[in-house]
């Protein structure tokens, strides 16, 4: 029974990591899988996940979400953009990620992942530029703020994926150790 639980946990960890690449809440799936596993596996088991591991995963999941959500907005602010540009950068990144998954890129196996990542980044750029145009800013300012949103969102998504990778490693080490 313990081996089935481990296999299901590993499948859920992989699925959560992949979801994170699509700008989806994969870190929360990783946390949910770890909590479910810890609840199902007896405390006496050598493969049990302890409370400190679960708290660490919770902190990392929250950090990943916060970093991803505000990275594009911080890119806007860093380039002198408005609050409207920052809010529309967040909205544009969500819309861009959805569109990017649908369109994808003609790269085998990773086309949809790259499409979601670039779609979210270009969506943040477009949203920020729209917000700055709405404020009546000049085209060069809109471009500068848009690029700030693009790079902020891109790095935010990569940071969240790195956090998801750390979460997976922590769980695997905890059950093997």
C-alpha positions in Angstrom: 0.0 0.0 0.0 2.9 2.4 0.8 4.3 1.8 -2.7 1.1 2.8 -4.3 1.0 6.0 -2.2 4.5 6.8 -3.2 3.8 6.3 -6.9 0.6 8.4 -6.7 2.6 11.1 -4.9 5.3 11.2 -7.5 2.7 11.4 -10.3 1.0 14.3 -8.5 4.4 16.0 -8.0 5.2 15.7 -11.7 1.7 17.0 -12.7 2.1 20.0 -10.3 5.5 20.9 -11.7 4.1 20.8 -15.3 1.1 22.9 -14.3 3.5 25.5 -12.9 5.1 25.7 -16.3 1.7 26.6 -17.7 1.3 29.4 -15.2 -1.3 27.3 -13.4 -1.4 26.7 -9.6 0.9 23.7 -9.7 2.6 24.5 -6.4 -0.7 24.1 -4.7 -1.2 20.7 -6.3 2.3 19.7 -5.0 1.3 20.9 -1.5 -2.1 19.2 -1.6 -0.4 15.9 -2.8 2.1 16.1 0.1 -0.5 16.8 2.7 -2.7 13.9 1.4 0.3 11.6 1.4 1.2 12.6 4.9 -2.3 12.1 6.1 -2.6 8.6 4.5 0.8 7.2 5.4 1.2 6.1 9.0 3.5 8.3 11.2 5.6 5.3 12.1 6.5 4.7 8.4 10.0 5.4 7.3 8.5 7.2 4.3 6.3 9.6 6.2 6.3 13.4 5.6 6.6 15.4 8.8 5.0 18.6 9.8 8.1 20.7 9.2 8.2 19.5 5.6 4.6 20.4 5.1 5.0 23.9 6.6 8.1 24.5 4.4 6.0 23.5 1.3 3.2 25.9 2.3 5.7 28.8 2.7 7.2 28.0 -0.6 3.8 27.7 -2.4 2.7 31.1 -1.0 6.1 32.6 -2.0 5.8 31.2 -5.5 2.4 32.7 -6.0 3.3 36.1 -4.6 6.4 36.3 -6.7 4.7 35.3 -9.9 1.7 37.6 -9.4 3.6 40.7 -8.5 6.7 40.3 -10.7 5.0 41.8 -13.8 3.6 44.7 -11.7 7.0 45.4 -10.2 8.5 45.5 -13.7 5.9 48.1 -14.5 6.6 50.1 -11.4 10.4 49.9 -11.8 10.1 51.5 -15.2 8.0 54.3 -13.9 4.6 52.9 -14.9 1.2 53.6 -13.3 -0.9 51.5 -11.0 -3.3 51.1 -13.9 -0.5 49.7 -16.0 0.5 47.3 -13.2 -3.0 46.0 -12.8 -3.5 45.6 -16.5 -0.1 43.8 -16.7 -1.4 41.2 -14.3 -4.7 40.8 -16.2 -2.9 40.7 -19.5 -0.5 38.0 -18.3 -3.4 35.7 -17.4 -5.1 36.3 -20.7 -1.8 35.9 -22.6 -1.0 32.6 -20.8 -4.4 31.1 -21.8 -3.9 32.3 -25.4 -0.3 31.0 -25.4 -1.4 27.5 -24.3 -4.0 27.5 -27.1 -1.7 28.6 -29.8 1.5 27.0 -28.5 4.8 27.0 -30.5 5.8 24.5 -33.2 8.3 22.8 -30.8 7.6 19.2 -30.0 6.7 18.4 -26.4 7.4 21.9 -25.0 5.5 24.1 -27.5 2.6 24.7 -25.2 4.8 25.3 -22.2 6.8 27.9 -24.1 3.6 29.3 -25.6 2.2 29.8 -22.1 5.4 31.4 -20.7 5.8 33.8 -23.6 2.1 34.4 -23.9 1.9 35.4 -20.2 5.0 37.7 -20.7 3.7 39.3 -23.9 0.2 39.6 -22.3 1.8 41.5 -19.3 3.6 43.7 -21.8 0.4 44.4 -23.7 -1.6 45.1 -20.6 1.0 47.5 -19.2 1.2 49.3 -22.5 -2.6 49.6 -22.6 -2.7 50.9 -19.1 -0.1 53.5 -19.9 -1.9 54.5 -23.1 -5.1 54.9 -21.1 -3.1 57.3 -18.8 -2.1 59.3 -21.9 1.6 58.5 -21.7 3.9 58.8 -24.8 4.7 55.8 -26.9 8.4 55.5 -25.8 7.2 55.4 -22.1 4.6 52.8 -23.0 7.3 50.6 -24.6 9.7 51.0 -21.7 7.0 50.1 -19.2 5.7 47.2 -21.4 9.2 45.7 -21.6 9.5 46.1 -17.8 6.3 44.1 -17.4 7.5 41.5 -20.0 10.7 40.8 -18.2 9.1 41.0 -14.7 6.5 38.4 -15.6 9.1 36.2 -17.4 11.4 36.1 -14.4 8.4 35.7 -12.0 7.3 32.6 -13.9 10.8 31.2 -14.0 11.1 31.9 -10.2 7.8 30.1 -9.5 9.0 27.1 -11.6 12.3 27.1 -9.6 10.3 27.1 -6.4 8.1 24.2 -7.7 11.3 22.3 -8.5 12.6 22.9 -4.9 9.3 21.7 -3.5 9.5 18.5 -5.5 13.1 17.9 -4.4 12.1 18.5 -0.8 9.3 16.0 -0.9 11.4 13.3 -2.7 14.3 13.8 -0.3 11.9 13.7 2.7 10.3 10.4 1.7 13.6 8.7 0.7 15.7 10.0 3.6 
